[in-house]
């Protein structure tokens, strides 16, 4: 794990911190998106009773490398993620995969983040680089993946991430 971030405000970016504490069923202590029901502003408007499938946001540091090559400057936490990884194929993970973070915490992957237009307010043109299409015309989203806290614990940069695949059929990630 390269960095961890949280913010108690509904701001676009989240400052990096030395560690975060995860709470089972709720998310990250002190983060605006923690809660049993959805805390994302656009989802609350649609259904405030909806289960919060977006408690923890993961993003790959390799994306920041790619964005730098395209002329953007993005650092950990600036795209709103809680955990920045390196060397882990986030989008290759199936639905329901569990990430064991540090000594105790476990997060179950619920889907891909759908980038929103606020990204262009952060840096003009950035949204276009986070949504692409492959040769078959399939939409490729690059704005990270989301999960829910199954087992709480404290995690910090440098902690290991271990992947536990779900039993049975490996289903691809959808958008949450």
Secondary structure, DSSP 8 states (H G I E B T S, - for coil): --EEE--SS--SS--EESEEEEETTTEETT-TT-SSB---HHHHHH-TTSB---SEEEEEHHHHHHHHHTT----TTTTS-SEEESS--GGGS-TT-EEEETTTEEEEEEEE----THHHHHSTTHHHHHEEE-TT--EEE-S-EEEEEEE-EEEETT--EEEE--SSS-----B-
